[in-house]
């Protein structure tokens, strides 16, 4: 009898300890997740309904991501399907209903503000751009100010899709985003989308150095491994014979809050199966930690970034000068002005540049 009582007592103590452990607050800093995915929804794409059913089913699974950025959700029926399948899990911002920009953003947190801005330069005059212009298809960026339970600050989430073929047009679009950011520095910025620019491209380098952003997957991985791709040659829905990385999640710690965003987990996902992929792109998912301390950059590292940024602006200037259209002229002037501010260590852009952390 005594032995039975001892065993029962031990079991009760064990259950009590487990209960205490279950209810113990998570000691880690608060976290949230951002998922980016190009849904490949133009009219000519195959199996849109079936593929959308599969990827929205995945997004309803556990664990859910707090934020989902989608690109290439072009048509009303496609938007309807996404909203119908995910409206019970997410607050949805769908600017693609009002204009043919293809992006939509979904949040488990509170949406506290939103804005959509068309890029000033949307084409370079090629055949496909002529078709896009006839269909009133545009590239744009959509910003949502959002907040999550348990995190005592708001964030800007920007969702975008850059021009598919012209580096010069993409550079003007990056500079448009920079000019928006210069006017909205109070909150940290998370920027994701289909940038149509590879890891070693002039455009990615320009974006990271001028906007003062980190590449979340690069930070998590340490560096991009050989064979990494989000637009991969083995995908039967793809159009390219070589592997590429076009899809990114960037983030900027510039803001008034004393916290620091850190990428703590990341993966390429939403592939589907080899024979039935969900898109011509794969998804990118990153888990962020909101660290309680403020990060800083030392003087030597800042000066190295300054030199790199001036070089990136010089490359951008060279690319822009190859274009003859008058719409590129103001961007050549802007690029030279930004470079001059960095060289002289004065001006609004230089002040923003020096806030990098």
N, C-alpha and C positions, 0 to 999 in steps of 0.2 A: 504493500500500500504506500509506504513511504517513497519507494522508488518511483511509483506512478505520479505522486504529488510533485516530486522533484522534476520529472520529465515535463509535466504540465506547466510548472512554474518556469522552466527554461523556455518552453515554447511561447508562453505569454510575454516573457521578457524580449524574446526575439521579435515577436510581432510588434511590440511597443517600439523597439528600436527601429524596425522597418517603417512604422508609421511616422516616427519623428524624422527619419531620413526623407520620407516621401514629401512631408510638408515643409521641409527645410528650404528656405529661399535659395535660388540659384546664385552662387557667389560671383558668377561671371558678369562682366558688363552686359548691358542689353544688346540684343542682336536683331537684325532683320535681313531678309533675303530679297534679292532682285533677280528676276528671270527675264532674259531677252530672247526673242524668237521672231524670225522672219517667216510668216505663215504661207508665203508663196500663193497668193490668191488672185493673180490676173486672170482675165477671162479665158486665155488660151491654156492655162494650167489644167492638168488632169486631176480628177478625183478630189476636188476641193472639199466636198461635203464629207466624204469618208475620212480624209486626212484630218479635217477640222474636228470631227467627232473623236478621233483618236487623241489628238493633242489636248483638246479641252478635257477629255476624260483623265488624262495624265495630270493636268493642272488642278483637278478636283481631288487628287489623291493626297495622301499624307506622307511626308510633311509638305504643307503648302508653302509657296513663296508669298511674301507679303506684298510684293509689287511684280507685275508682269507688264513688260513692254512688247507690243506686237507691231510688226511692220507688214506691209503688203496685204492688208485686209481692205480690199478696194470696193467691193460691191455690197449693196444693201443686204442681199440674202446672206452673204458671208458675215457681215456685222451682226445680223439678226441671230445667226447660229451661235456665234461666240457669246453674245449677250444672253441668249436663252439658256445656254449651258453653264454660264459662270456667274449669272447675276445674283445667285443666292450666296456666293462666297466672296464676291468682290463688289466694291463701288467702281463703276466703269465710267471713264471719260473717253468719248468717241468723237473726236473732231472730224474723223473721216466720214461722218454722216453729212457734214456741212460742206465739205470740199474734198476733192479727189487727192488726198495726201497719203492715205493708206495706213496711218499710224493710229493705234489706240492703246490706252494705258489703264491698268486695272490695279486697285488698291484694297487691301484688307484694312488699312487705316483710314483716317478721315481726310477727305479732299477739302483743302481750305482755300484753294484758288487755282485758276488754270488760265492758260494763254496759248494761242497758236499763232505762229509767225511764218509766213511764206518766205522762202529765200528770194533775194533780189534777182539772182541769176539762176535760172532753172534749166537752161539748155545751152548747147553749143551750136545748134543749127543742123545737126545730122539728120539722117532719114528717120531714125527712131524718135528723135526729139520732135520732129515734125508731126509724127503720129501722136505723141504725148500731148503736144500743144493743141492738136485738133480735138482730142478727147478731154482737154482741160485737166490733164494729170499734172500735179505739181509736187515738188519736194518742199518739205517744211520741217519745223521743229515744234513740238508740243511740250509745254512746261506745266507741271502740276506741283503745287505746294501741298505737302502731305505731312501727317503726323501719325505716330503709332502709340498704342497703349504701352505705358512704362518707359517711354523715352521723352525726356523733357525738352525737346527742341523739334522744330519743323525742318524739312529738307526740300530742296528743289529737285524734282525728277524730270529730266529732259529726255524725250524720245524722238529719234530722228532717223532719216534715211537719205543718204547723200547720193549725188549723181552717179549713175552706173559706169560711165566710160571716160569722163573728162577730168583729169587731175586739176586743170585750171578752174573748172566750175566748182569742184569740191573745195578748192582753196578759198574761193569767194564765200562758200557756204560756211566753212569753218570760221572765217573772219566775221560773218554775220553773227554766229553764235558767240564769238568773243565780244563783239560790241554789245550784245544783250547782257552778257555776264558782267561786263564793266559797269553796267547800270544796276545790277542786282547781285551785290556782294555779301549781303547780310547773312545768307544761309549757305550751308554746304551744298554742293551740287553733285548729283549723280546723273551721268549722261550715258545713255546706251542706244544701240541701234545697229543698222547695217550701214557701214561707212564706205563700203566698196573700195577699200584701200588696205593693202597688205601690211604686215608687221614692219617691214623695212621701208615703207613708203614715205615720201616727203610729207604727205598729208597727215599721217598719224604723228609723225615727229613734230610738225607744226602745231597740231592740236594740243599735244601734251605739253609742249614748251611754252606756248603762249597762254593757254587756258590754265596752266598750272595744275594739270591733272596727273593722277596715277592711273596706270592700266591695272585694273583689279586682278585679272587672271595672271598677269605677269608678276604682280606683287605676291600673289599666293604661291605661284609655282617657283618663284625665284628668277626664272627666265623661261621663255617658250622652248619646249623640247622639239627636237627634230621630228617631223611628221605631224605636228599639231596643225589642225585645220578646222574651219567651220564651214567652208564651201569646198567639198572634197571630190576628187575626180572619180571615186568609186560610186558616187551617188547617182542612181539612174535618172533622177529628176534634174540633175545638174547639166550645165551647158559648157563646162570647161574641162580640158583634158589634163589639167594639173591642179594640185591642191592649193588652196588659198585660205587666208584668214581675213574675213570682212566684218565679222561681228564682234563687238567689244562692249565692255562695261568700264567706263572711266569714272573717276571721282575726284573732287577737289575739296580739300579741308579748309579752304578760305571761308571765313564766316565769323560771326560775332561770338558764337558759343566757344567755350574753352575745351571742348571735347575733340577727339580725333577719330575719324573713321579708319578702320583697318580691315582688309580683306582676310578672312580667316579660313574660308573654305571656298572651293570653286571647282566647276566641272563643265565639260562640254556634254550636252544632253539633248533630249528630245529628238533623237535620231530616227525612231521607228525601227523597222527591221531592214536588213539589206535589200530585200525585194520590195518592201513597201515603206519607204521613208515617208516622214510626215511633211517634208519640205525639201527644196533644193539646198537649203541652209540647215545647219544644226543649231541648237540653242546654246546659250551660255548662262550659267546660273552661279551666282556668287553670294555667299553669306558674309555680312558685315558685322563687325563689333564696334560699338560706340564706346571707345576708351575714355575714361574720365579725365585723363591728363592732356595738356596741350603739347603737341609736337613742335619741333623747331628744326631749322636747317642752319648749319654753320656757314660762316662767311665764305670759306673756300668753295664749298659745294654750291653756294648761290652764285658765285662768280663763274664757276664752270657752267652752270645752267645759263647764265647770261651769254657767255660765248657761244654756246650751242644754239640758243634762241636766235641770236644775230645771224648765225650761219643758216638756220632753218628759214628765216625771213628772206635771206639773200636767194636761197633756192626757190622760194615761193615767188619772189620778184622775177626771177629768170623764167619760170613757167608761165607767169601771167603775161610777160612781154612777148611770148610767142603767139598770143591771141590778138586778132585785129579788131574785134568788136569793141565799140565804145563803152559797153557795160563793164569791161575789165579795167578801164582807166582809173576810176576812183579807188579800186582795190590796190593797184600799183602804188598810188599815192599813200594809201593807208599803210601798206607794208613798209614803205620807206620811212614813214613817220614813226611807226612802232619801233623800228630798228634804231632810229635816231634817239628816241627816248631812252632806250636801253644803253646806248653809247654815252649819252650825256648824264645818265642816272637821275633823270627828272621827268616829270609829267605823270598824268593819271595812269597810263599803262605801266610805267616803271614802278609806281607805287603798288599797283596790283601785283605785278610780277614778283616783287620783293616780299609779298605775303605768303608765298608758296611754303607749304609745310607738309 
